[in-house]
Amino acid sequence: MQLLAIHDRGSLEDASSLIAKFGDDAVVEAATIADRYRDNGDLNLFCRWRQVERAIMLLQLEDVVGEVH
């Protein structure tokens, strides 16, 4: 599995908020928000919310992925 970089703290904060509010369905909610921005032609916010979606997936992992130092 290739790890993804999360580039800003805001994405992690949004991911944490969605997890707190929607639980396991948080990733679906982030994807829905991203799709809404894509449909409206706002590619910057579309990309940002896709990053939030990836952050949610990473935060919800139960196993260790990658190297542990």
C-alpha positions as CSV (number, residue, x, y, z in Angstrom):
1,M,0.0,0.0,0.0
2,Q,1.4,3.4,-1.0
3,L,1.0,6.0,1.7
4,L,-0.5,9.4,0.8
5,A,0.7,12.7,2.2
6,I,-1.7,15.1,3.8
7,H,-0.4,18.6,3.1
8,D,-2.3,20.8,5.6
9,R,-3.6,20.7,9.1
10,G,-7.1,21.9,8.0
11,S,-7.7,18.7,6.1
12,L,-6.9,16.6,9.2
13,E,-9.2,18.9,11.3
14,D,-12.0,18.5,8.8
15,A,-11.5,14.8,8.7
16,S,-11.6,14.5,12.5
17,S,-14.8,16.6,12.6
18,L,-16.5,14.4,10.0
19,I,-15.4,11.3,11.9
20,A,-16.8,12.7,15.1
21,K,-20.1,13.6,13.4
22,F,-20.6,10.7,11.0
23,G,-18.5,7.8,12.3
24,D,-17.8,5.1,9.7
25,D,-19.8,7.1,7.1
26,A,-17.4,10.1,7.3
27,V,-15.6,9.0,4.2
28,V,-18.9,8.9,2.3
29,E,-19.8,12.4,3.5
30,A,-16.4,13.8,2.4
31,A,-16.8,12.2,-1.0
32,T,-20.3,13.7,-1.3
33,I,-18.9,17.2,-0.5
34,A,-16.1,16.7,-3.0
35,D,-18.5,15.6,-5.7
36,R,-20.7,18.6,-5.1
37,Y,-17.7,21.0,-5.6
38,R,-16.7,19.1,-8.7
39,D,-20.2,19.4,-10.1
40,N,-20.1,23.1,-9.5
41,G,-16.8,23.5,-11.3
42,D,-14.7,24.4,-8.2
43,L,-11.7,22.2,-8.7
44,N,-9.7,23.6,-5.9
45,L,-12.3,22.7,-3.3
46,F,-12.9,19.4,-5.0
47,C,-9.2,18.5,-4.6
48,R,-9.2,19.7,-1.0
49,W,-12.2,17.5,-0.1
50,R,-10.7,14.5,-1.8
51,Q,-7.7,15.1,0.4
52,V,-10.0,15.2,3.4
53,E,-11.5,11.9,2.2
54,R,-8.0,10.3,2.1
55,A,-7.2,11.7,5.5
56,I,-10.3,10.0,6.9
57,M,-9.3,6.7,5.4
58,L,-5.8,7.0,7.0
59,L,-7.2,8.0,10.4
60,Q,-9.6,5.1,10.4
61,L,-6.9,2.5,9.7
62,E,-6.6,0.0,12.6
63,D,-3.3,-1.6,11.5
64,V,0.1,0.0,11.4
65,V,1.1,0.8,7.8
66,G,4.7,1.6,6.8
67,E,7.7,1.8,9.0
68,V,7.5,2.3,12.7
69,H,10.5,4.2,14.2
